[in-house]
Amino acid sequence: MADTIVEQTSSERLERLQAALDRGASRTVRGMLNDLYPSEIATLIESLPRAERLVVFRLIDDEASGEVLLEVGDEVRTGIIERLDDDALLVAAEELELDDLADILEDLPDLVIKKLLTSMDADDRARLEAVLGYPEDSAGGLMNTDTVTVRRDVTLDVVLRYLRMRAHIPALTDVLFVVNRRGQYQGVLPLSLLLITEDTKTVREVMDADVDAINANLPDIEVARHFEARDLLTAPVVDDNNVLVGRITVDDVVDVIREEAEHSILAQAGLDEEDDMFAPVVSSARKRGVWLGINLFTAFLASWVVGLFEATLDQVVALAVLMPVVASMGGIAGSQTLTLMIRGLALGNINRRNQSQLLRKELAVAAFNGVFWSIVVAAVATLWFKDVRIGFVIASALIVNQLCAALAGVIIPLALKRFGIDPALAGSVILTTITDIIGFAAFLGLGAIVLL
C-alpha cells in the first residue's frame, strides 16, 4: 500500500481507475481499491461521474465500505445510499465505530436504522444515543465513547493486569482516563509512564491531574484550537457534571480543520464544501443561481450610481476609461481587510476590546497605501490625458475609496457575525457593492465638480 501511495498522485490513480472501468476490468479495479485507504477511495469516488460511483462502491471490501461512505461528501453519500440495497447498507454501517455511525445514521433508510438498533446490545445503544444527544458540530458529536478508565487508588500492577484482561485498547489511545466512583473525570495516566514506572506505585502518584477536559457542548472548531494549542493526541470529554462521557482523538480534529478550511474557501463563492462536483445540472444551477441573482442586483445598483453621472461621462470620456481603476483598487484593498477579519474571527483572535484598535490600524494602512498609489495613478493619468485635473480627481477618489474599503472590510464581518450570518458567505458580495458604489460616486462626483 505504501509504495502505491508514494509513487502515484491522486490524478494518476483516477486515470488508471477510469481506464480500468472503461475496459470492464472489475478485478483490476477491486485490486486498486484494496491498496488504498478509505479516505483515498472516497476522494476517487467523488472524482467520478455519478453513473460510475455505485459500480466502484460495490467493488470495495465490506470492512472498508462503511468508512468510505463516511468519508465522502453529504451529497455524494446521499446519492449512493439512495441506490444501494438495504443489505449492502447494513453491512457497511455495521463496520463503523459508534461515533462514526452517529454521523451518517440519519442518512440511512428507516428499515436499516431499525435493523442496526435491533442488532446492538443495550450498552452500544446507550453509547450511540449519548453521541446523538449532542449537536453534530460539538465536542459531544465529535467524541468516541470507547474509553479506558481507571481509579486513582489502584496500583499500576492492577492497571496492567486489567489491560491484559481487556485484550484490546481503542485505536489512538495514549492515555488512560482516571475517574472516581461516580465516573467524574480526575486526570490522565499516560501509557508511557505506565510502562516505565514501578508497578507498585499507585495511579494517584503517577497520574497527571492538570490535563483539562473538554465540555461536550463546546463547538468543534474550539476543540480543534484546544488540540492545536496543547499538541494533543487524545482529550477527555465531560458533561456539565464533569462526568466522563467520551474522548476525542486527533484524527477527528484533522477532519474539522479540513472542513473549516474548505468552507472558508468555497463560501466566498457561495458554494458549500459538501456540494457534489458532479451534481445534476439543475440542482447546481439552482444553488449557484441564488448568488448570481444577488450579484446581479448589486451590479445594477452600481450601474445606477454610474447612470446618475451620465452627463459628466458624455463630456469627459477620460472618466469612463479610468473608472475600473478606482473600483478595482478599492475592491482589492477591501478584500484584504475582509480576509484578515474573517480569519481573525474564525480563530477567535478578535473581540470587543481589540476591534477599535484593529479598525484604526486598517485605516492607517489604507491611508498609507491610498496616498502612495494615488500619487502613482495621478502621475500616469496626467501624462496620459495631458490634464492635471484628471490626475487630482482620480487620486482623491482612490484615497476616499481605500479608506471606505478598509472601514467596510472591518465592519461588515463584525456586523454579519452579530446577526448570525457567516461572513465568509456574504461578506465579499456586500463589500464589492460598497467599494464599487463609493468608488464610482467619489470619482464621478469629483469629476463633475472639478472638470465641468
Number of C-alpha atoms within 10 A of each C-alpha: 10 8 8 12 14 8 9 11 10 14 11 11 20 18 12 15 22 17 13 17 17 10 10 11 12 16 12 14 19 18 13 18 22 15 15 17 14 22 16 18 28 23 16 21 22 20 17 17 12 18 9 13 18 17 13 20 20 13 16 20 14 17 15 19 25 25 22 21 26 20 20 23 17 16 16 22 21 15 15 17 18 13 10 13 12 18 11 15 22 18 16 21 27 17 16 19 15 22 22 22 20 23 15 17 17 11 14 18 15 12 10 19 18 11 13 16 13 11 12 13 9 11 9 15 15 13 19 22 14 19 26 20 12 16 16 16 14 18 29 30 24 29 27 26 23 18 17 16 18 20 18 21 13 14 18 25 17 15 19 14 11 12 13 11 9 10 8 8 14 10 8 12 16 18 23 22 25 24 19 15 8 9 17 17 24 22 21 27 23 16 12 10 13 20 11 8 12 13 15 11 15 18 23 19 12 18 21 17 13 9 13 15 19 22 21 27 17 16 17 24 20 17 22 19 15 16 19 13 9 9 10 14 16 19 24 28 26 22 17 9 10 18 19 27 23 26 24 26 20 17 11 16 24 13 13 19 16 10 14 15 12 15 18 21 15 16 18 18 16 19 18 16 17 16 15 20 16 15 15 10 8 8 11 15 12 11 14 13 13 12 17 15 11 13 16 12 13 19 15 12 16 21 14 13 16 21 12 13 16 14 10 20 18 11 12 17 10 15 21 15 10 15 18 14 14 26 24 17 21 30 24 15 23 29 21 14 22 27 20 14 24 23 15 13 16 16 12 12 11 16 11 8 8 10 16 12 11 14 18 14 13 22 21 14 16 25 19 15 17 25 16 13 16 23 19 13 19 21 16 13 22 16 13 13 12 11 12 14 16 26 22 21 24 28 24 19 26 30 26 22 32 31 24 22 32 29 19 23 31 25 18 20 26 23 13 16 15 11 9 9 14 16 25 25 21 19 25 23 17 17 24 24 20 24 31 28 22 22 31 25 19 21 26 27 18 18 23 18 10 12 16 9
